[in-house]
């Protein structure tokens, strides 16, 4: 039971990383790609408007970046709390 506060801190930090990642993912995919698309229509990227770019390619690239960010941050968090893989 001595590890309980450390476990709670680890899971709190884990949930914080997950929440931040989900907010970024939702903002980019749903927000920029669907809700804010009319506002982004005037900005051109690669021959098309920015809203269409986020809906088709940007959200996928951000999702991939979030996967790598999550893996990097969780490895760092694991090392901080002494639960890293060997």
PyMOL Python script that loads the backbone (N, CA, C, O; Angstrom):
from pymol import cmd

cmd.read_pdbstr("""\
ATOM      1  N   UNK A   1       0.803  -1.203   0.000  1.00  0.00           N
ATOM      2  CA  UNK A   1       0.000   0.000   0.000  1.00  0.00           C
ATOM      3  C   UNK A   1       0.845   1.266   0.000  1.00  0.00           C
ATOM      4  O   UNK A   1       0.309   2.362  -0.163  1.00  0.00           O
ATOM      5  N   UNK A   2       2.152   1.135   0.179  1.00  0.00           N
ATOM      6  CA  UNK A   2       3.023   2.305   0.197  1.00  0.00           C
ATOM      7  C   UNK A   2       3.123   2.950  -1.185  1.00  0.00           C
ATOM      8  O   UNK A   2       3.447   4.132  -1.300  1.00  0.00           O
ATOM      9  N   UNK A   3       2.847   2.176  -2.226  1.00  0.00           N
ATOM     10  CA  UNK A   3       2.949   2.700  -3.584  1.00  0.00           C
ATOM     11  C   UNK A   3       1.681   3.414  -4.043  1.00  0.00           C
ATOM     12  O   UNK A   3       1.643   3.921  -5.165  1.00  0.00           O
ATOM     13  N   UNK A   4       0.665   3.466  -3.227  1.00  0.00           N
ATOM     14  CA  UNK A   4      -0.623   4.042  -3.634  1.00  0.00           C
ATOM     15  C   UNK A   4      -0.513   5.501  -4.076  1.00  0.00           C
ATOM     16  O   UNK A   4      -1.041   5.830  -5.138  1.00  0.00           O
ATOM     17  N   UNK A   5       0.139   6.399  -3.328  1.00  0.00           N
ATOM     18  CA  UNK A   5       0.234   7.789  -3.801  1.00  0.00           C
ATOM     19  C   UNK A   5       1.001   7.897  -5.114  1.00  0.00           C
ATOM     20  O   UNK A   5       0.641   8.701  -5.974  1.00  0.00           O
ATOM     21  N   UNK A   6       2.055   7.097  -5.279  1.00  0.00           N
ATOM     22  CA  UNK A   6       2.814   7.110  -6.522  1.00  0.00           C
ATOM     23  C   UNK A   6       1.966   6.603  -7.682  1.00  0.00           C
ATOM     24  O   UNK A   6       2.012   7.155  -8.781  1.00  0.00           O
ATOM     25  N   UNK A   7       1.196   5.557  -7.435  1.00  0.00           N
ATOM     26  CA  UNK A   7       0.303   5.027  -8.473  1.00  0.00           C
ATOM     27  C   UNK A   7      -0.730   6.065  -8.883  1.00  0.00           C
ATOM     28  O   UNK A   7      -1.017   6.236 -10.068  1.00  0.00           O
ATOM     29  N   UNK A   8      -1.287   6.756  -7.891  1.00  0.00           N
ATOM     30  CA  UNK A   8      -2.286   7.789  -8.192  1.00  0.00           C
ATOM     31  C   UNK A   8      -1.676   8.926  -9.000  1.00  0.00           C
ATOM     32  O   UNK A   8      -2.310   9.441  -9.921  1.00  0.00           O
ATOM     33  N   UNK A   9      -0.455   9.323  -8.665  1.00  0.00           N
ATOM     34  CA  UNK A   9       0.215  10.397  -9.405  1.00  0.00           C
ATOM     35  C   UNK A   9       0.498   9.961 -10.837  1.00  0.00           C
ATOM     36  O   UNK A   9       0.345  10.746 -11.772  1.00  0.00           O
ATOM     37  N   UNK A  10       0.911   8.711 -11.004  1.00  0.00           N
ATOM     38  CA  UNK A  10       1.191   8.188 -12.331  1.00  0.00           C
ATOM     39  C   UNK A  10      -0.067   8.189 -13.193  1.00  0.00           C
ATOM     40  O   UNK A  10      -0.035   8.643 -14.337  1.00  0.00           O
ATOM     41  N   UNK A  11      -1.171   7.684 -12.653  1.00  0.00           N
ATOM     42  CA  UNK A  11      -2.407   7.618 -13.431  1.00  0.00           C
ATOM     43  C   UNK A  11      -3.001   8.996 -13.674  1.00  0.00           C
ATOM     44  O   UNK A  11      -3.613   9.230 -14.717  1.00  0.00           O
ATOM     45  N   UNK A  12      -2.829   9.907 -12.728  1.00  0.00           N
ATOM     46  CA  UNK A  12      -3.296  11.277 -12.950  1.00  0.00           C
ATOM     47  C   UNK A  12      -2.521  11.915 -14.099  1.00  0.00           C
ATOM     48  O   UNK A  12      -3.109  12.585 -14.948  1.00  0.00           O
ATOM     49  N   UNK A  13      -1.213  11.711 -14.131  1.00  0.00           N
ATOM     50  CA  UNK A  13      -0.393  12.248 -15.220  1.00  0.00           C
ATOM     51  C   UNK A  13      -0.753  11.568 -16.541  1.00  0.00           C
ATOM     52  O   UNK A  13      -0.805  12.223 -17.582  1.00  0.00           O
ATOM     53  N   UNK A  14      -1.000  10.270 -16.503  1.00  0.00           N
ATOM     54  CA  UNK A  14      -1.400   9.518 -17.701  1.00  0.00           C
ATOM     55  C   UNK A  14      -2.718  10.064 -18.255  1.00  0.00           C
ATOM     56  O   UNK A  14      -2.836  10.297 -19.458  1.00  0.00           O
ATOM     57  N   UNK A  15      -3.698  10.265 -17.388  1.00  0.00           N
ATOM     58  CA  UNK A  15      -4.990  10.786 -17.831  1.00  0.00           C
ATOM     59  C   UNK A  15      -4.869  12.202 -18.374  1.00  0.00           C
ATOM     60  O   UNK A  15      -5.592  12.573 -19.299  1.00  0.00           O
ATOM     61  N   UNK A  16      -3.964  12.999 -17.813  1.00  0.00           N
ATOM     62  CA  UNK A  16      -3.752  14.355 -18.311  1.00  0.00           C
ATOM     63  C   UNK A  16      -3.224  14.324 -19.748  1.00  0.00           C
ATOM     64  O   UNK A  16      -3.682  15.090 -20.596  1.00  0.00           O
ATOM     65  N   UNK A  17      -2.264  13.439 -20.021  1.00  0.00           N
ATOM     66  CA  UNK A  17      -1.716  13.305 -21.375  1.00  0.00           C
ATOM     67  C   UNK A  17      -2.809  12.836 -22.336  1.00  0.00           C
ATOM     68  O   UNK A  17      -2.904  13.339 -23.455  1.00  0.00           O
ATOM     69  N   UNK A  18      -3.622  11.891 -21.915  1.00  0.00           N
ATOM     70  CA  UNK A  18      -4.712  11.389 -22.760  1.00  0.00           C
ATOM     71  C   UNK A  18      -5.728  12.497 -23.046  1.00  0.00           C
ATOM     72  O   UNK A  18      -6.157  12.658 -24.189  1.00  0.00           O
ATOM     73  N   UNK A  19      -6.114  13.257 -22.028  1.00  0.00           N
ATOM     74  CA  UNK A  19      -7.093  14.326 -22.226  1.00  0.00           C
ATOM     75  C   UNK A  19      -6.573  15.392 -23.181  1.00  0.00           C
ATOM     76  O   UNK A  19      -7.308  15.848 -24.057  1.00  0.00           O
ATOM     77  N   UNK A  20      -5.324  15.791 -23.022  1.00  0.00           N
ATOM     78  CA  UNK A  20      -4.738  16.787 -23.916  1.00  0.00           C
ATOM     79  C   UNK A  20      -4.717  16.267 -25.349  1.00  0.00           C
ATOM     80  O   UNK A  20      -5.055  16.996 -26.282  1.00  0.00           O
ATOM     81  N   UNK A  21      -4.323  15.018 -25.522  1.00  0.00           N
ATOM     82  CA  UNK A  21      -4.268  14.425 -26.858  1.00  0.00           C
ATOM     83  C   UNK A  21      -5.656  14.348 -27.491  1.00  0.00           C
ATOM     84  O   UNK A  21      -5.809  14.629 -28.680  1.00  0.00           O
ATOM     85  N   UNK A  22      -6.656  13.974 -26.715  1.00  0.00           N
ATOM     86  CA  UNK A  22      -8.019  13.883 -27.247  1.00  0.00           C
ATOM     87  C   UNK A  22      -8.583  15.249 -27.620  1.00  0.00           C
ATOM     88  O   UNK A  22      -9.295  15.375 -28.616  1.00  0.00           O
ATOM     89  N   UNK A  23      -8.270  16.266 -26.830  1.00  0.00           N
ATOM     90  CA  UNK A  23      -8.744  17.617 -27.150  1.00  0.00           C
ATOM     91  C   UNK A  23      -8.105  18.100 -28.449  1.00  0.00           C
ATOM     92  O   UNK A  23      -8.791  18.667 -29.300  1.00  0.00           O
ATOM     93  N   UNK A  24      -6.808  17.885 -28.611  1.00  0.00           N
ATOM     94  CA  UNK A  24      -6.125  18.272 -29.847  1.00  0.00           C
ATOM     95  C   UNK A  24      -6.709  17.519 -31.028  1.00  0.00           C
ATOM     96  O   UNK A  24      -6.989  18.114 -32.069  1.00  0.00           O
ATOM     97  N   UNK A  25      -6.896  16.218 -30.876  1.00  0.00           N
ATOM     98  CA  UNK A  25      -7.452  15.398 -31.955  1.00  0.00           C
ATOM     99  C   UNK A  25      -8.851  15.879 -32.344  1.00  0.00           C
ATOM    100  O   UNK A  25      -9.147  16.014 -33.531  1.00  0.00           O
ATOM    101  N   UNK A  26      -9.714  16.138 -31.357  1.00  0.00           N
ATOM    102  CA  UNK A  26     -11.074  16.579 -31.642  1.00  0.00           C
ATOM    103  C   UNK A  26     -11.079  17.959 -32.290  1.00  0.00           C
ATOM    104  O   UNK A  26     -11.841  18.202 -33.226  1.00  0.00           O
ATOM    105  N   UNK A  27     -10.241  18.855 -31.805  1.00  0.00           N
ATOM    106  CA  UNK A  27     -10.180  20.196 -32.370  1.00  0.00           C
ATOM    107  C   UNK A  27      -9.739  20.165 -33.829  1.00  0.00           C
ATOM    108  O   UNK A  27     -10.315  20.853 -34.672  1.00  0.00           O
ATOM    109  N   UNK A  28      -8.729  19.375 -34.121  1.00  0.00           N
ATOM    110  CA  UNK A  28      -8.201  19.330 -35.488  1.00  0.00           C
ATOM    111  C   UNK A  28      -9.152  18.597 -36.425  1.00  0.00           C
ATOM    112  O   UNK A  28      -9.464  19.098 -37.505  1.00  0.00           O
ATOM    113  N   UNK A  29      -9.614  17.416 -36.026  1.00  0.00           N
ATOM    114  CA  UNK A  29     -10.436  16.627 -36.951  1.00  0.00           C
ATOM    115  C   UNK A  29     -11.861  17.162 -37.067  1.00  0.00           C
ATOM    116  O   UNK A  29     -12.353  17.371 -38.176  1.00  0.00           O
ATOM    117  N   UNK A  30     -12.517  17.381 -35.955  1.00  0.00           N
ATOM    118  CA  UNK A  30     -13.912  17.829 -35.998  1.00  0.00           C
ATOM    119  C   UNK A  30     -14.009  19.341 -36.123  1.00  0.00           C
ATOM    120  O   UNK A  30     -14.813  19.859 -36.898  1.00  0.00           O
ATOM    121  N   UNK A  31     -13.183  20.047 -35.354  1.00  0.00           N
ATOM    122  CA  UNK A  31     -13.245  21.503 -35.367  1.00  0.00           C
ATOM    123  C   UNK A  31     -12.778  22.106 -36.673  1.00  0.00           C
ATOM    124  O   UNK A  31     -13.549  22.781 -37.355  1.00  0.00           O
ATOM    125  N   UNK A  32     -11.510  21.869 -37.036  1.00  0.00           N
ATOM    126  CA  UNK A  32     -10.962  22.470 -38.250  1.00  0.00           C
ATOM    127  C   UNK A  32     -11.539  21.845 -39.515  1.00  0.00           C
ATOM    128  O   UNK A  32     -11.775  22.545 -40.500  1.00  0.00           O
ATOM    129  N   UNK A  33     -11.766  20.546 -39.495  1.00  0.00           N
ATOM    130  CA  UNK A  33     -12.235  19.860 -40.695  1.00  0.00           C
ATOM    131  C   UNK A  33     -13.709  20.040 -40.994  1.00  0.00           C
ATOM    132  O   UNK A  33     -14.109  19.970 -42.156  1.00  0.00           O
ATOM    133  N   UNK A  34     -14.539  20.272 -39.964  1.00  0.00           N
ATOM    134  CA  UNK A  34     -15.985  20.348 -40.178  1.00  0.00           C
ATOM    135  C   UNK A  34     -16.561  21.690 -39.721  1.00  0.00           C
ATOM    136  O   UNK A  34     -17.126  22.430 -40.527  1.00  0.00           O
ATOM    137  N   UNK A  35     -16.420  22.000 -38.449  1.00  0.00           N
ATOM    138  CA  UNK A  35     -17.083  23.193 -37.909  1.00  0.00           C
ATOM    139  C   UNK A  35     -16.477  24.499 -38.402  1.00  0.00           C
ATOM    140  O   UNK A  35     -17.207  25.434 -38.734  1.00  0.00           O
ATOM    141  N   UNK A  36     -15.162  24.573 -38.452  1.00  0.00           N
ATOM    142  CA  UNK A  36     -14.492  25.814 -38.843  1.00  0.00           C
ATOM    143  C   UNK A  36     -14.111  25.851 -40.320  1.00  0.00           C
ATOM    144  O   UNK A  36     -13.421  26.771 -40.759  1.00  0.00           O
ATOM    145  N   UNK A  37     -14.550  24.872 -41.076  1.00  0.00           N
ATOM    146  CA  UNK A  37     -14.173  24.810 -42.493  1.00  0.00           C
ATOM    147  C   UNK A  37     -14.573  26.051 -43.272  1.00  0.00           C
ATOM    148  O   UNK A  37     -13.764  26.532 -44.065  1.00  0.00           O
ATOM    149  N   UNK A  38     -15.770  26.601 -43.098  1.00  0.00           N
ATOM    150  CA  UNK A  38     -16.106  27.820 -43.855  1.00  0.00           C
ATOM    151  C   UNK A  38     -15.176  28.995 -43.542  1.00  0.00           C
ATOM    152  O   UNK A  38     -14.871  29.794 -44.427  1.00  0.00           O
ATOM    153  N   UNK A  39     -14.722  29.105 -42.281  1.00  0.00           N
ATOM    154  CA  UNK A  39     -13.815  30.191 -41.918  1.00  0.00           C
ATOM    155  C   UNK A  39     -12.428  29.982 -42.518  1.00  0.00           C
ATOM    156  O   UNK A  39     -11.718  30.951 -42.790  1.00  0.00           O
ATOM    157  N   UNK A  40     -12.040  28.737 -42.725  1.00  0.00           N
ATOM    158  CA  UNK A  40     -10.716  28.426 -43.254  1.00  0.00           C
ATOM    159  C   UNK A  40     -10.706  28.345 -44.775  1.00  0.00           C
ATOM    160  O   UNK A  40      -9.658  28.097 -45.371  1.00  0.00           O
ATOM    161  N   UNK A  41     -11.845  28.549 -45.405  1.00  0.00           N
ATOM    162  CA  UNK A  41     -11.955  28.384 -46.854  1.00  0.00           C
ATOM    163  C   UNK A  41     -11.128  29.398 -47.630  1.00  0.00           C
ATOM    164  O   UNK A  41     -10.718  29.116 -48.756  1.00  0.00           O
ATOM    165  N   UNK A  42     -10.875  30.562 -47.063  1.00  0.00           N
ATOM    166  CA  UNK A  42     -10.125  31.585 -47.781  1.00  0.00           C
ATOM    167  C   UNK A  42      -8.626  31.380 -47.774  1.00  0.00           C
ATOM    168  O   UNK A  42      -7.914  32.037 -48.533  1.00  0.00           O
ATOM    169  N   UNK A  43      -8.131  30.496 -46.946  1.00  0.00           N
ATOM    170  CA  UNK A  43      -6.689  30.254 -46.823  1.00  0.00           C
ATOM    171  C   UNK A  43      -6.326  29.085 -47.732  1.00  0.00           C
ATOM    172  O   UNK A  43      -6.858  27.985 -47.579  1.00  0.00           O
ATOM    173  N   UNK A  44      -5.429  29.324 -48.667  1.00  0.00           N
ATOM    174  CA  UNK A  44      -5.048  28.286 -49.635  1.00  0.00           C
ATOM    175  C   UNK A  44      -3.799  27.531 -49.173  1.00  0.00           C
ATOM    176  O   UNK A  44      -2.816  28.134 -48.742  1.00  0.00           O
ATOM    177  N   UNK A  45      -3.859  26.203 -49.271  1.00  0.00           N
ATOM    178  CA  UNK A  45      -2.725  25.325 -48.960  1.00  0.00           C
ATOM    179  C   UNK A  45      -2.660  24.270 -50.048  1.00  0.00           C
ATOM    180  O   UNK A  45      -3.592  23.483 -50.211  1.00  0.00           O
ATOM    181  N   UNK A  46      -1.569  24.249 -50.788  1.00  0.00           N
ATOM    182  CA  UNK A  46      -1.389  23.228 -51.819  1.00  0.00           C
ATOM    183  C   UNK A  46      -2.470  23.215 -52.881  1.00  0.00           C
ATOM    184  O   UNK A  46      -2.807  22.144 -53.385  1.00  0.00           O
ATOM    185  N   UNK A  47      -3.024  24.354 -53.240  1.00  0.00           N
ATOM    186  CA  UNK A  47      -4.030  24.408 -54.286  1.00  0.00           C
ATOM    187  C   UNK A  47      -5.455  24.201 -53.810  1.00  0.00           C
ATOM    188  O   UNK A  47      -6.374  24.222 -54.629  1.00  0.00           O
ATOM    189  N   UNK A  48      -5.672  24.005 -52.535  1.00  0.00           N
ATOM    190  CA  UNK A  48      -7.024  23.841 -51.995  1.00  0.00           C
ATOM    191  C   UNK A  48      -7.145  24.663 -50.724  1.00  0.00           C
ATOM    192  O   UNK A  48      -6.147  25.187 -50.228  1.00  0.00           O
ATOM    193  N   UNK A  49      -8.352  24.783 -50.191  1.00  0.00           N
ATOM    194  CA  UNK A  49      -8.512  25.587 -48.978  1.00  0.00           C
ATOM    195  C   UNK A  49      -8.081  24.804 -47.739  1.00  0.00           C
ATOM    196  O   UNK A  49      -8.055  23.573 -47.736  1.00  0.00           O
ATOM    197  N   UNK A  50      -7.747  25.547 -46.698  1.00  0.00           N
ATOM    198  CA  UNK A  50      -7.204  24.951 -45.476  1.00  0.00           C
ATOM    199  C   UNK A  50      -8.200  24.020 -44.784  1.00  0.00           C
ATOM    200  O   UNK A  50      -7.791  22.999 -44.231  1.00  0.00           O
ATOM    201  N   UNK A  51      -9.485  24.342 -44.801  1.00  0.00           N
ATOM    202  CA  UNK A  51     -10.491  23.474 -44.180  1.00  0.00           C
ATOM    203  C   UNK A  51     -10.547  22.111 -44.848  1.00  0.00           C
ATOM    204  O   UNK A  51     -10.605  21.087 -44.168  1.00  0.00           O
ATOM    205  N   UNK A  52     -10.532  22.092 -46.173  1.00  0.00           N
ATOM    206  CA  UNK A  52     -10.520  20.817 -46.896  1.00  0.00           C
ATOM    207  C   UNK A  52      -9.226  20.048 -46.612  1.00  0.00           C
ATOM    208  O   UNK A  52      -9.242  18.828 -46.451  1.00  0.00           O
ATOM    209  N   UNK A  53      -8.104  20.777 -46.551  1.00  0.00           N
ATOM    210  CA  UNK A  53      -6.819  20.131 -46.267  1.00  0.00           C
ATOM    211  C   UNK A  53      -6.844  19.453 -44.903  1.00  0.00           C
ATOM    212  O   UNK A  53      -6.385  18.319 -44.770  1.00  0.00           O
ATOM    213  N   UNK A  54      -7.382  20.144 -43.873  1.00  0.00           N
ATOM    214  CA  UNK A  54      -7.473  19.531 -42.543  1.00  0.00           C
ATOM    215  C   UNK A  54      -8.390  18.314 -42.566  1.00  0.00           C
ATOM    216  O   UNK A  54      -8.089  17.303 -41.932  1.00  0.00           O
ATOM    217  N   UNK A  55      -9.496  18.397 -43.285  1.00  0.00           N
ATOM    218  CA  UNK A  55     -10.430  17.275 -43.332  1.00  0.00           C
ATOM    219  C   UNK A  55      -9.818  16.065 -44.025  1.00  0.00           C
ATOM    220  O   UNK A  55     -10.094  14.931 -43.633  1.00  0.00           O
ATOM    221  N   UNK A  56      -8.997  16.280 -45.043  1.00  0.00           N
ATOM    222  CA  UNK A  56      -8.474  15.172 -45.832  1.00  0.00           C
ATOM    223  C   UNK A  56      -7.098  14.691 -45.388  1.00  0.00           C
ATOM    224  O   UNK A  56      -6.863  13.484 -45.327  1.00  0.00           O
ATOM    225  N   UNK A  57      -6.187  15.604 -45.077  1.00  0.00           N
ATOM    226  CA  UNK A  57      -4.815  15.208 -44.796  1.00  0.00           C
ATOM    227  C   UNK A  57      -4.320  15.696 -43.450  1.00  0.00           C
ATOM    228  O   UNK A  57      -3.612  14.973 -42.749  1.00  0.00           O
ATOM    229  N   UNK A  58      -4.680  16.903 -43.085  1.00  0.00           N
ATOM    230  CA  UNK A  58      -4.161  17.494 -41.858  1.00  0.00           C
ATOM    231  C   UNK A  58      -4.524  16.718 -40.616  1.00  0.00           C
ATOM    232  O   UNK A  58      -3.693  16.540 -39.726  1.00  0.00           O
ATOM    233  N   UNK A  59      -5.757  16.253 -40.545  1.00  0.00           N
ATOM    234  CA  UNK A  59      -6.170  15.517 -39.351  1.00  0.00           C
ATOM    235  C   UNK A  59      -5.427  14.180 -39.242  1.00  0.00           C
ATOM    236  O   UNK A  59      -5.134  13.724 -38.137  1.00  0.00           O
ATOM    237  N   UNK A  60      -5.127  13.562 -40.367  1.00  0.00           N
ATOM    238  CA  UNK A  60      -4.373  12.303 -40.346  1.00  0.00           C
ATOM    239  C   UNK A  60      -2.943  12.559 -39.878  1.00  0.00           C
ATOM    240  O   UNK A  60      -2.410  11.803 -39.065  1.00  0.00           O
ATOM    241  N   UNK A  61      -2.322  13.623 -40.388  1.00  0.00           N
ATOM    242  CA  UNK A  61      -0.955  13.941 -39.982  1.00  0.00           C
ATOM    243  C   UNK A  61      -0.881  14.324 -38.504  1.00  0.00           C
ATOM    244  O   UNK A  61       0.058  13.944 -37.805  1.00  0.00           O
ATOM    245  N   UNK A  62      -1.864  15.071 -38.037  1.00  0.00           N
ATOM    246  CA  UNK A  62      -1.896  15.434 -36.611  1.00  0.00           C
ATOM    247  C   UNK A  62      -2.121  14.190 -35.770  1.00  0.00           C
ATOM    248  O   UNK A  62      -1.512  14.053 -34.709  1.00  0.00           O
ATOM    249  N   UNK A  63      -2.978  13.281 -36.214  1.00  0.00           N
ATOM    250  CA  UNK A  63      -3.215  12.038 -35.488  1.00  0.00           C
ATOM    251  C   UNK A  63      -1.929  11.216 -35.380  1.00  0.00           C
ATOM    252  O   UNK A  63      -1.626  10.678 -34.315  1.00  0.00           O
ATOM    253  N   UNK A  64      -1.174  11.118 -36.471  1.00  0.00           N
ATOM    254  CA  UNK A  64       0.102  10.404 -36.427  1.00  0.00           C
ATOM    255  C   UNK A  64       1.089  11.092 -35.485  1.00  0.00           C
ATOM    256  O   UNK A  64       1.805  10.428 -34.736  1.00  0.00           O
ATOM    257  N   UNK A  65       1.124  12.417 -35.525  1.00  0.00           N
ATOM    258  CA  UNK A  65       2.001  13.156 -34.611  1.00  0.00           C
ATOM    259  C   UNK A  65       1.593  12.912 -33.160  1.00  0.00           C
ATOM    260  O   UNK A  65       2.455  12.798 -32.289  1.00  0.00           O
ATOM    261  N   UNK A  66       0.292  12.832 -32.893  1.00  0.00           N
ATOM    262  CA  UNK A  66      -0.186  12.555 -31.537  1.00  0.00           C
ATOM    263  C   UNK A  66       0.211  11.161 -31.070  1.00  0.00           C
ATOM    264  O   UNK A  66       0.502  10.967 -29.889  1.00  0.00           O
ATOM    265  N   UNK A  67       0.227  10.200 -31.966  1.00  0.00           N
ATOM    266  CA  UNK A  67       0.656   8.846 -31.598  1.00  0.00           C
ATOM    267  C   UNK A  67       2.109   8.862 -31.143  1.00  0.00           C
ATOM    268  O   UNK A  67       2.448   8.285 -30.111  1.00  0.00           O
ATOM    269  N   UNK A  68       2.969   9.529 -31.920  1.00  0.00           N
ATOM    270  CA  UNK A  68       4.376   9.603 -31.542  1.00  0.00           C
ATOM    271  C   UNK A  68       4.581  10.425 -30.274  1.00  0.00           C
ATOM    272  O   UNK A  68       5.416  10.073 -29.441  1.00  0.00           O
ATOM    273  N   UNK A  69       3.829  11.517 -30.117  1.00  0.00           N
ATOM    274  CA  UNK A  69       3.906  12.319 -28.896  1.00  0.00           C
ATOM    275  C   UNK A  69       3.497  11.489 -27.688  1.00  0.00           C
ATOM    276  O   UNK A  69       4.169  11.517 -26.657  1.00  0.00           O
ATOM    277  N   UNK A  70       2.406  10.754 -27.810  1.00  0.00           N
ATOM    278  CA  UNK A  70       1.928   9.940 -26.689  1.00  0.00           C
ATOM    279  C   UNK A  70       2.949   8.882 -26.301  1.00  0.00           C
ATOM    280  O   UNK A  70       3.213   8.688 -25.114  1.00  0.00           O
ATOM    281  N   UNK A  71       3.526   8.199 -27.276  1.00  0.00           N
ATOM    282  CA  UNK A  71       4.532   7.171 -26.982  1.00  0.00           C
ATOM    283  C   UNK A  71       5.750   7.789 -26.300  1.00  0.00           C
ATOM    284  O   UNK A  71       6.259   7.245 -25.321  1.00  0.00           O
ATOM    285  N   UNK A  72       6.220   8.935 -26.823  1.00  0.00           N
ATOM    286  CA  UNK A  72       7.380   9.606 -26.226  1.00  0.00           C
ATOM    287  C   UNK A  72       7.075  10.062 -24.802  1.00  0.00           C
ATOM    288  O   UNK A  72       7.869   9.839 -23.889  1.00  0.00           O
ATOM    289  N   UNK A  73       5.908  10.709 -24.617  1.00  0.00           N
ATOM    290  CA  UNK A  73       5.563  11.243 -23.292  1.00  0.00           C
ATOM    291  C   UNK A  73       5.328  10.126 -22.288  1.00  0.00           C
ATOM    292  O   UNK A  73       5.722  10.259 -21.129  1.00  0.00           O
ATOM    293  N   UNK A  74       4.704   9.036 -22.694  1.00  0.00           N
ATOM    294  CA  UNK A  74       4.466   7.936 -21.768  1.00  0.00           C
ATOM    295  C   UNK A  74       5.764   7.232 -21.392  1.00  0.00           C
ATOM    296  O   UNK A  74       5.912   6.799 -20.250  1.00  0.00           O
ATOM    297  N   UNK A  75       6.715   7.107 -22.328  1.00  0.00           N
ATOM    298  CA  UNK A  75       8.013   6.544 -21.972  1.00  0.00           C
ATOM    299  C   UNK A  75       8.711   7.418 -20.938  1.00  0.00           C
ATOM    300  O   UNK A  75       9.312   6.912 -19.990  1.00  0.00           O
ATOM    301  N   UNK A  76       8.628   8.726 -21.124  1.00  0.00           N
ATOM    302  CA  UNK A  76       9.222   9.658 -20.170  1.00  0.00           C
ATOM    303  C   UNK A  76       8.517   9.563 -18.816  1.00  0.00           C
ATOM    304  O   UNK A  76       9.166   9.560 -17.770  1.00  0.00           O
ATOM    305  N   UNK A  77       7.190   9.485 -18.843  1.00  0.00           N
ATOM    306  CA  UNK A  77       6.407   9.372 -17.614  1.00  0.00           C
ATOM    307  C   UNK A  77       6.686   8.051 -16.901  1.00  0.00           C
ATOM    308  O   UNK A  77       6.785   8.019 -15.674  1.00  0.00           O
ATOM    309  N   UNK A  78       6.812   6.974 -17.652  1.00  0.00           N
ATOM    310  CA  UNK A  78       7.159   5.669 -17.071  1.00  0.00           C
ATOM    311  C   UNK A  78       8.501   5.745 -16.354  1.00  0.00           C
ATOM    312  O   UNK A  78       8.648   5.223 -15.249  1.00  0.00           O
ATOM    313  N   UNK A  79       9.481   6.396 -16.982  1.00  0.00           N
ATOM    314  CA  UNK A  79      10.810   6.524 -16.366  1.00  0.00           C
ATOM    315  C   UNK A  79      10.751   7.364 -15.094  1.00  0.00           C
ATOM    316  O   UNK A  79      11.427   7.055 -14.113  1.00  0.00           O
ATOM    317  N   UNK A  80       9.951   8.419 -15.106  1.00  0.00           N
ATOM    318  CA  UNK A  80       9.811   9.276 -13.929  1.00  0.00           C
ATOM    319  C   UNK A  80       9.216   8.522 -12.749  1.00  0.00           C
ATOM    320  O   UNK A  80       9.569   8.796 -11.602  1.00  0.00           O
ATOM    321  N   UNK A  81       8.325   7.584 -13.009  1.00  0.00           N
ATOM    322  CA  UNK A  81       7.634   6.854 -11.944  1.00  0.00           C
ATOM    323  C   UNK A  81       8.195   5.457 -11.719  1.00  0.00           C
ATOM    324  O   UNK A  81       7.657   4.693 -10.918  1.00  0.00           O
ATOM    325  N   UNK A  82       9.267   5.120 -12.417  1.00  0.00           N
ATOM    326  CA  UNK A  82       9.928   3.850 -12.189  1.00  0.00           C
ATOM    327  C   UNK A  82       9.177   2.637 -12.692  1.00  0.00           C
ATOM    328  O   UNK A  82       9.315   1.557 -12.118  1.00  0.00           O
ATOM    329  N   UNK A  83       8.391   2.773 -13.737  1.00  0.00           N
ATOM    330  CA  UNK A  83       7.642   1.643 -14.295  1.00  0.00           C
ATOM    331  C   UNK A  83       7.997   1.392 -15.754  1.00  0.00           C
ATOM    332  O   UNK A  83       7.214   0.796 -16.494  1.00  0.00           O
ATOM    333  N   UNK A  84       9.196   1.852 -16.174  1.00  0.00           N
ATOM    334  CA  UNK A  84       9.576   1.692 -17.564  1.00  0.00           C
ATOM    335  C   UNK A  84       9.861   0.222 -17.886  1.00  0.00           C
ATOM    336  O   UNK A  84      10.138  -0.595 -17.008  1.00  0.00           O
ATOM    337  N   UNK A  85       9.779  -0.072 -19.180  1.00  0.00           N
ATOM    338  CA  UNK A  85      10.085  -1.423 -19.646  1.00  0.00           C
ATOM    339  C   UNK A  85      11.580  -1.595 -19.714  1.00  0.00           C
ATOM    340  O   UNK A  85      12.328  -0.635 -19.894  1.00  0.00           O
ATOM    341  N   UNK A  86      12.007  -2.840 -19.567  1.00  0.00           N
ATOM    342  CA  UNK A  86      13.459  -3.088 -19.592  1.00  0.00           C
ATOM    343  C   UNK A  86      13.917  -3.554 -20.945  1.00  0.00           C
ATOM    344  O   UNK A  86      15.105  -3.808 -21.141  1.00  0.00           O
TER     345      UNK A  86
END
""", "prot")
cmd.dss("prot")
cmd.show_as("cartoon", "prot")
cmd.util.cbc("prot")
cmd.orient("prot")
